[in-house]
């Protein structure tokens, strides 16, 4: 499945099923539709169907970006934090 590169809201979909296990740990595919559960998150994979979404967040502002930042995976922020602690 295609990797979603950004967070967004589904505005049109055709039997769309998403693998959200990277974020939630849940192995079941989640059915998405504009009427019910329209939120799509970056870092998840499209397993079936197709759709269109309006992008709401990218990069460090997306859900996966926020998680990586909290885990300290960005590197740049860590270096700055160590410099300040050493003063």
Buried (B, 14 or more C-beta within 10 A) or exposed (E): EEEBEBBBEBEEBEEBBBBBBBBEEEEEBBBBBBEEEBBBBBBBBBEEBEBEBEBBBEEEEBBBBBBBEEEEEEEEEEEEEEEEEEE
